[in-house]
């Protein structure tokens, strides 16, 4: 449901949409709807959004917002990310309320995964 003045949709750059879709499908089970050759909408990700063809990348070092994904098992999720071609940027660390790590997808975009378990 669309809510007035609430975040509704998030878009991310992707150097290679096919690589992006395969990575997020393999790791997180997301599905996609293609809109031409330069855009793919995300489904089953918890928040609506999409990936657009771009040579740019998002990274907190450049001042980008950080998208954080929840996991019930950080170590398992981390192993799936590396197996699918992602890179761990910051290994698992504790913070008040839980633990998390940062990773880059195969295109170099930074994300984080967190858990309040374990």
TORDREN-583728 format. One record per atom (N, C-alpha, C): x, y, z. Coordinates in steps of 0.02 Angstrom, whole numbers, padded with zeros to 5 digits, always signed. Each point is the difference from the previous one (the first is absolute). Example, Ala and Ser with C-alpha at 12.3 -4.5 7.8 and 13.67 -1.06 7.14 Angstrom:
BEGIN
+00660-00284+00390-00045+00059+00000+00045+00060+00000-00018+00053-00036+00042+00059+00003-00039+00055+00037
This chain:
BEGIN
+00042-00059+00000-00042+00059+00000+00044+00062+00000-00016+00047-00042+00037+00063-00002-00023+00044+00057+00049+00026+00039-00016+00044+00055+00028+00069-00015-00041+00050+00013+00018+00069-00012+00065+00019+00036+00048+00024-00038+00064+00026+00024+00042-00051+00038-00005-00063-00020+00042-00054+00028+00044-00027-00056+00058-00026+00018+00044-00030-00050-00037-00056-00034+00001+00001-00066-00041-00046-00039+00040-00045-00047+00059+00022-00021+00036-00035-00052+00074+00021+00003+00045-00046-00012+00071+00015+00001+00031-00027-00064+00044+00039-00031+00033-00021-00061+00076+00000+00009+00031-00050-00031+00072-00010+00007+00033-00003-00068+00062+00023-00006+00036-00007-00063+00025-00072-00010+00009-00019-00062+00026-00066-00017+00040+00005-00064+00063-00019+00003+00041-00001-00060-00022-00055-00048-00023-00056+00027-00021-00057-00039-00063-00029+00031-00057+00013-00030-00064-00021+00029-00006-00076+00006+00025-00038-00047-00005-00073+00004+00041-00027+00059+00059+00028+00011+00042-00020+00057-00036+00019+00065-00028+00059+00002-00036+00023+00060-00059-00045+00016-00040-00015-00050-00059-00042+00012+00020-00070+00023+00050-00028-00031+00022-00068+00019+00026+00000+00072+00040+00050+00018+00028+00004+00068-00056+00004+00053-00046+00048-00008-00052+00009+00051-00051-00057+00000-00010-00032-00057-00043-00060-00002+00034-00057+00039+00064-00011-00014+00036-00055+00032+00007+00009+00075+00016+00061+00022+00013+00012+00070-00065+00010+00041-00045+00042-00024-00057+00020+00040-00068-00025-00026+00000-00032-00059-00062-00025-00028-00045+00053-00031+00028+00058-00014-00039+00053-00031-00017-00019-00072-00055+00025-00025-00019-00009-00070-00004+00069-00032-00004+00000-00066+00004+00064-00037-00050+00002-00057-00020+00060-00017-00041+00013-00058+00039+00049-00043+00017-00021-00061+00039+00042-00045-00046+00050-00035+00025+00062-00003-00033+00053-00038+00051+00025-00051+00005-00034-00055+00051+00016-00050+00067-00030+00019+00053+00025-00031+00066-00028+00011+00040+00038+00053-00028+00056+00025+00039+00040+00047-00034+00010+00068-00052-00041+00015-00033+00006+00065-00032-00066+00019+00008-00018+00063-00032-00060+00028-00029+00018+00068-00064-00010+00008-00033+00011+00065+00010-00060+00045+00007+00013+00064+00010-00052+00050-00068-00024+00026-00005-00065+00009-00059-00029+00034+00026-00044+00057-00039-00009+00051+00016-00044+00056+00061+00023+00040+00011+00065+00005+00059+00026+00035-00018+00035+00066-00064+00006+00016-00020+00034+00061-00017+00073-00010+00026+00030-00053-00013+00069-00019+00002+00003-00075-00046+00035-00031-00001+00006-00072+00060+00041-00023+00025-00017-00059+00056+00037-00027+00021-00029-00066+00059+00021-00022+00025-00025-00063+00073+00017-00010+00028-00028-00053+00069+00012-00021-00001+00032-00069+00038+00053-00008+00006+00034-00065+00072-00006-00025+00007-00004-00065+00066-00006-00032+00039+00065+00012+00060-00008+00030+00042+00057+00016+00071-00022+00012+00049+00042-00015+00069-00015+00016+00019+00023+00070-00046+00032+00035+00011+00024+00068-00010-00056+00050+00028+00008+00060-00011-00047+00055-00018+00039+00063-00035-00033+00046-00016+00032+00064+00047-00028+00053+00027+00045+00041+00045-00020+00055-00003+00054+00054+00002-00023+00062-00003+00049+00055+00060+00046+00000+00056-00022-00026+00059+00043-00005-00013+00060-00044-00048-00006-00046-00018+00055-00044-00060+00039+00025-00023-00017+00060-00057+00034+00029-00068-00029-00017-00001-00059-00030-00063-00032-00019-00037-00025+00062-00066-00002-00006-00040-00033+00051+00018-00074-00001-00008-00033+00057+00016-00071+00005-00065-00040+00007-00011-00047-00045-00057-00045+00004+00022-00059+00044-00040-00014+00051+00017-00053+00047-00054-00054-00003+00022-00062-00010-00044-00058-00008+00003-00041+00064-00056-00026+00022-00002-00040+00061+00013-00074-00015+00034-00034+00046+00013-00071-00005-00009-00033+00069-00027-00059+00001-00004-00039+00062+00066-00037+00014+00045-00004-00051+00063-00036+00007+00053+00036-00041+00037+00045+00033+00049+00041-00035+00054-00041-00036+00026-00050+00035+00054-00039-00030-00023-00036-00063-00061-00027+00002-00027-00035-00059-00010+00049-00057-00030+00058+00014-00011+00050-00052+00067+00024-00028+00049+00010+00043+00066+00022-00023+00030-00052-00046-00006-00064+00016+00028-00052-00043-00035-00003-00068-00065+00012-00001-00037+00001-00064+00023+00059-00043+00013+00057+00032+00023+00059-00037+00067-00013-00033+00047-00027+00036+00066-00013-00030-00004-00054-00053-00041-00051+00011-00007-00054-00049-00030+00026-00065-00042+00052+00004-00032+00028-00060+00040+00055-00033+00060+00014+00026+00044+00050-00032+00001+00068+00034-00031+00006+00058+00003+00062+00038+00066+00004+00039+00016+00060+00023+00061+00012+00038-00018+00027+00069+00030-00027+00052-00011+00026+00067+00043+00062+00009-00031+00056+00015+00035+00063+00009+00018+00012+00074-00045-00019+00044+00011+00004+00073-00026-00065+00029+00044-00038+00032-00020-00063+00029-00050+00012+00057-00030-00053+00024-00051+00004+00052+00027+00037+00061-00038+00049+00024+00018+00038+00060-00063+00012+00041+00010+00011+00064-00056+00013+00045-00014+00075+00004-00062+00016+00012-00021+00069+00013-00058-00004+00049-00018+00054+00034-00057-00004+00046-00063-00024-00036-00025-00057+00021-00061-00027-00032+00012-00059-00045+00063-00016-00015+00011-00057-00044+00070-00005-00029+00004-00033-00057+00063-00008-00037-00015+00012-00074+00052+00018-00038-00009+00009-00072+00066-00004-00036-00006-00004-00067+00058+00005-00044-00020+00039-00062+00050+00025-00036-00012+00035-00063+00029-00041-00057-00034+00003-00057+00024-00036-00058-00011+00042-00063+00036-00017-00052-00011+00029-00066-00026-00055-00046-00051+00017-00040-00024-00047-00050+00053-00005-00056-00008-00044-00048+00051-00007-00053+00012+00064-00040-00047+00048+00003+00010+00064-00035+00036+00051+00042+00010-00014+00065+00036+00047+00044-00045+00042+00044-00066-00010-00001-00044+00038+00043+00002-00027+00071+00001+00045+00050+00005-00019+00070-00069-00008+00032-00007-00053+00039-00060-00014+00039+00024-00026+00068-00046-00009+00047+00016-00031+00064-00053-00052+00016+00019-00047+00042-00047-00050+00026+00007+00001+00076-00056-00001+00035+00002+00002+00073-00044-00053+00030+00012-00014+00064-00042-00047+00037-00001+00020+00073-00056-00013+00031-00005+00010+00073+00004-00067+00036+00017-00052-00037+00008-00067+00028+00073-00019+00003+00019-00039+00050+00068-00028+00005+00051+00049+00015
